[in-house]
Amino acid sequence: MKLQQLKYLLAIVDNGLNITAAAERLYTSQPGVSKQLKLLEEELGLQLFVRKGKSLGSVTAAGEQVIGRARMIMQEVDNIRSLASDYYHEEEGTLSIATTHTQARYVLPDVIREFRDRYPRVSLNLHQGTSEQIADMVQANEIDFAVATGSHDLFGDLLLVPSYHWDRKIIVPKDHELAALDRKLTLEDLAKHPLVTYVFSFGGQSSLKRAFADRGLEPDVVFTARDADVIKTYVRMGLGVGIVASMAEDCDDSKDLAALDAEGLFPRSTTWIGFRKDIVLRRYMLDFVQLFAPHITTDQLERTRHVRSQTDIDDLFRDAPLPVRGGCRDDIIEAA
């Protein structure tokens, strides 16, 4: 038995037992309504209407009982929808987010500030970690949203909404020889120096190492950390040349560090925001998604509430141009 069948049944009764009028009211076909009524009667093993030829003449005694209960069921369906709507529009609750240091330190502050202004009664919990640690939090059902880059194989339980692209920046002391180059950096230039960069993922070869390998080069990675600020600290100590996400270029760094463009040296990365497939997305949650990824239209945001597969998400955002995030005063430098 389907709710649609009960809906059709009540429409027939409310339209004077006229199946054609019921179909018009429901914006569907008369044969479709007749078929569903027949299937309902067959499943119940009851005749709900007395028939006169191809028309319905009256309601049977059994039909009266079924119709009464169908009205109660559909009223409860309406109550559930009303409850869901109230829940969706509530402006208080909690939102737990897991992300990397770079996102938490350089991207999310403005988003969270705006979100808090809109929803002061929503408690925010921000967790930081590597992609593997974030995936563990997802598995433990500890978070609502995850914000990370790549590593799709770790997050099969999430629906991932692409949010923006980013390239890398090379960070060196201002008096470093690379800062004095009057041309664009090459991988060969970087391969001559010890490198300080992010912790590599445990799963597969990193895109950074692969870029060097494709040129027949072996990078001398002497230090890794998950925190871009820690990487900068060791660059200042002279431990090596820093390679960080473009968003991690801070204007205050320019006092003693030079940020050099590395666009094209490494594959462009894409950051996404993901949520569990079984989550009921409330309005404040969707607003957070749109604040983080403002390229998402209101229509796409509303449709996101109802998708339950990554294929649906990919189709929904396939043609959406993503911004490319820079650093310092070039937070968003283009759409691509």
N, C-alpha and C positions, 0 to 999 in steps of 0.2 A: 504494500500500500504506500502510495506517495502523497505528499502534501499537495502536489499539483492536481491529483485526482479529486481530493476533497475540495480544493478550490473550484474546480470545474463543476463538481456536484452542486455546490452552493450557488454558483453562478446560474446554473440551469433553473434551480428553484426560484431564485430571486428575479429571474426574467420570465416568469410565468410558464415554466416548463418548455420554453422555446429554445432549442439548442442553437439555432442560427443566431438569435439575439444574444445568447450567452457568449457565443464565439466572437461576435462583433465587440461585445463589452470587454472581452479578454484579449482582443487584438490577435486572434488566432483563427484557425480554420474550423469549419463545422465538422468535417470528417475527423479531425484530430480530437475534438471534444467528444464526439460519439465513440471513438475508439477507446479513449481513456475511461469513459463511463462503463463500457462493456467489460474492460479489463478489471475495473473495480468490482463490478457485480460478479464476475467469474471468480475473483479471489475470495470474495466474501461468501459466495455460494448463495446469494440472496438476490431477489428481484426488487429493485428499489422503486421502480415505476410501473404502473399499468400502461401498456402500450396500445395505441389505436393505429394500426398500420405502422407507418414509419414515424408517427408522432407520439409524444408522451401525453397520456390522458390524465393521470393522477398519481399521487404518491402512495405506495403501499404502506401497510402498518409497520413493516420492518424498515422501510425507507424513512418513515418519520423518526424512528429511533436513531438510525444512522445519521440522519441530517442534524438532529439535535446535538449529537455528540461531535459531529464534524464542526458545528459552529463553536462549540467549546474549545476544540483543538485549535482552530484557526484564530480564535481570540487569544489563546495562550501564545500562539506564534507571534501575533501582533505585540503581545506584552513582552516577549523575549526580544523582539526587534527594538521596542522602545527602551528596554533595559540596556541593550547593546549600544543604542544611540546615546543614552545618558552616560554610560561608561566611557564611550569614545570621547565625549565632549568634556569629561571631567578634567579639571585643571590642577589636580593634585595627585601625587603618587611618587614613584621612584623610577629612576633611569640609571642603569648600571652599564658602563662603557669600558671596554678593554682596548688598549691601543699601545703603540710604541712610544718611546720617549720623544722622538721627533714630532709626531703628531700632537702629543700632549703639551709639549713645550712651545712649538712654533705655529701650529695651525688651530688647535682647539680653543685657546684662550678667548679669542674674539667671538667664536661661535657660542661658547658657554656663557660669556657675558650677556650676549643678546638673548640667549635662551632663558637665563635667569631673570632678565627684565620682563620677559613675557610670562614666565611661569614661576613665580617666586615660591609657590607651595610644592614644587616638585623637588625632591631630594636627589642630587646627583652623586653617583659613586664612580670615580675614575680609577681604573687599574692599569698599570703599565707592565709591559713584558715583551719578550721576543715573540715572533710569530708562533713558535711552538708552545710557549706559555699561554698565549692568548687562546690557542686551540684547546689547550687543557681546560681553561676556564669555560669555554663553550661546552665541552663535553660534560663538565660538572654542573652545567646549567646555572652558572653563577652570574651571567651577564645577559643584558638585553641586546646590546649592539657591540660589534667589533669593528675597529678601524685599522686597516693594515694595507700592505702593498704586496701584490703577487701572492705566492704560496697558496693558490687555489686548491691544490690537492689536500691541504690541511683542513679545509673548511667546507667539506661536503654537506654538513648539516645546516649551513647558512645559505641565505639568498643574498648575493653580493651585488650592490648597486655601484657601478663605476662612478667615481667622484671627480678626480682630476689627474692630470699627468704631471710628472716632474723629471728633471734631469739632475745631474750631479754638479757639485762645485768642488774645485780644488782649493784647499786652504793652506796658505804658507805664510811665514813671517814676511813682513814688508821688505826686508832686505835679502830675501831668498833669491837665488839666481833665476828660478822660474818666474818670479814676479817681474823680472827685468826683460823677459822675452818680448820682442816686438812683433810676434806672430802668434797664431793660434796654437795651443798646446797639442801635442800628439801623445799617443800611448808610449811611443819610444822615449819621449821626454820623461814620462812618469816612471818607466821601468828602470831608469838610471838612479832612482832615489828610493830609500826605505819609505813604506807607506803605512799610514795609520787610518783605519776605517772601521766600519760597522762589523759586529759579530756576524759571521757567515751562517746561513741556514744549515741545519744538519741534513736536510733532504736535497740531494742533487748538487750540481755545481752552481755557484753563484754567477749572476750575469756579469759581475765585475771580473771575476777570474776568467770567465769564458771569453770576454772581450779581448783580454790579453792573449789568451791561448789561440784565438783565431788569427792573431798577428804573429804567432810563433814566439811570444814573449812570456817570461815568467816573472810575475810581480813579486817584489820583496816586501811582503806584508809582515811588519815587525810587531804590530800591536792592533788589537781589535777591542771595541767596546760597543755597548748598545746605546750609549748616551753621546750625542753629538757634542755636548759641552765638555765631556771628558776627552773626546778626541781633540778638540781645540786646545785643551790644557796641555796635552802632550805634544801638540804641534808647537806651542809656545816654548816648550822645554827643549825643542830641537830634536825630538825623537824621530820625526819623519814628516812627510807631506800628507796632509789630511785629505780624505775623500769623503764628502758628506752629501746629504740630500740638499737640493737647492733651497728648500724652505729654511734650512738651518743657518743660512747666512744672516747674521744679525748686524744691524747698522752699527752697534757699539763695537763690533769686532774690528772695524776699519781703523781703529786707533793704532793697532799693532799688527793686524793680519790683513793679507790681501786675498780676496775671493776671486778665483780665476774661472772663467767659463769652460765647462767640460761638455757642452751640448754636442752630441754626435759621437763622442768617444765611447760611450756606453749606451746600451739599449734604454730607451725612454721607459720610465716606470709608471704604473697606474695604481693609484690608491683607491680603495673601495670602502664603503660602509656596508656592513652585513648584519642581518638579523635572522633569528631562528625561524624555520619554516612553520612552526606551530604557534608562533607568538600572535596575540591579538594586538594589532597596532593601534594605539590610542592617538588622538589628535596631536598631543604634545610630542609624541614620538615621531610622527610624520613631520612635524614642524622642525624637529631637530635634524632630521635627514635633509630637509630642504635648506636649512641654514648651513649645513656642512657642504651640501652640493647644490648651490643656488641655480645651476643650469637646469635642474629638474622643474618641469612645468607643473602647474596645479593639477592638470588632467593626468599627467604621468604619476603624480604623487597619489592621487585618489585611486588610480588603477593598481598601484603597488599594494594597496590594502588587500586586494583580492587574488593576487598571484601566489602560487604555491610551488613553482618549480623554477630552477635557474634558467631553463630555456625560455620561460615566459618573461623573466627579467631581461635576458639578453635581447629578446625581440622588442621589448618595450623601449629599451635605451640604445638600440642598435645604431640609430642615426643621430643620436644626441651628441653635439660637439662638446668635448670636455675642455675646460680651461687648463692652461699649463701654469703651474705655480712656480714663481721664482722666490727670491729672498729679499731681505732688507726692504727697500722701497718698491720693489717690483713683485708684489705678492701674487698678482695674476697678470701674466704678461701677454697672453693670447688665448684664443680658443682653437682647438684642433680636433 
